[in-house]
Structures are given as C-alpha cells and as structure tokens.
Amino acid sequence: MKWRFGIACGSLVGASATFAQTSTNPPSFITMHVLATTVMKQIKPCYSVPDDLREASKSIVTTLDAHFDRNGRLAAPPSMRDQRGVTADNKWAADRLEYLGRQAIVSCQPLNLPAELYVGGWDHVVITFFGDPNRPAPAH
C-alpha cells in the first residue's frame, strides 16, 4: 500500500515525497514533513529559471520521479511524471523547464538523508518544480 505526503516550500521548487507503507507504524507526519523539506532544501539551490523562461514558468508545473540509491545518488536518470499548465503560448518553454528540473536533481546529488528512512521513504521521491510562488504543489 502506498501513501503520500507532499509539501510545497519556496517560490521555485516544491518537493513531494512518496512513501511506501512498510509496517503498521509508518513515519509520523513530522518525520515526513522534515524529510520532504530536507529534499527540497537540497535540490532548490540547483534549480534556477532563466529570465527568458520566467513568465512561461509561472503556469507550468513539472513533476519528475527520482530513484536514489542508499548513498543518495540517482539510481537512474530522473523521469517525467507529469507536466501541467502547458498551453499553445508556453509550449516552447515546457521542454526546457523539464530539462532544468532534471539538471537540478542531477547536480544536487548526492542527497544527504537519514539512512533509516531510505526503504519506503527517499528511495523514490517525486519532485515538483513550479514557478508561481502562490501556486501550491499539485496532489499526486
């Protein structure tokens, strides 16, 4: 059984972590909050939207899947999960924003996260990048 926890922090990137329930005692809400916030804080410094994409990025929400090994390194390249808010007017920017999200995840590895929360925790993280600081992270 899967259950989800997401948190949106900061104006340019939100992090949403997917956890697999592996026992009858899943991590507490506070533990999940700290884990999601820690992921976001480690990836956010590597994500930047260039000036020519700022306007388009306000409506595009890019969600990527990232699978990590126990050392905090990517086990595989990040993959596209979803991209919303793409219109005829901003379609030109969508691929670049996906690329920038992938590069942020790659550039900021290895993640430094608690080993005890690896299995069913940060082994698989769903990371959402968005440009509008007033837009909440989408539900997964």
Beta strands, then each sheet from edge to edge (+ up, - down):
strand 1: 2-7
strand 2: 13-20
strand 3: 61-67
strand 4: 79-84
strand 5: 124-130
sheet 1: 1+ 2- 5+ 3- 4+
end
